[in-house]
Amino acid sequence: MTTETPRWFTSSYSNNGGQCVEVATNLATPHGIVPVRDSKNVSGPVLSLGADAFTAFVTGVRSGELQHP
């Protein structure tokens, strides 16, 4: 991934019994990526999203555009 250490955090809205993801937004500006991982498996795989794609995803969630039918 990168030599910089991700600073992982879980959203304050993630109070749903542990079904959460963690993100490391500190890598968005210097590297253009936002790593995402399962909060229950922190040593497991990491999905690295482009910063623009992650921003579009968050915008879609906040606007309700990506709600499940």
Helices and strands as residue ranges (DSSP letters): E 21-23, G 25-27, H 28-31, E 33-38, E 46-50, H 51-63
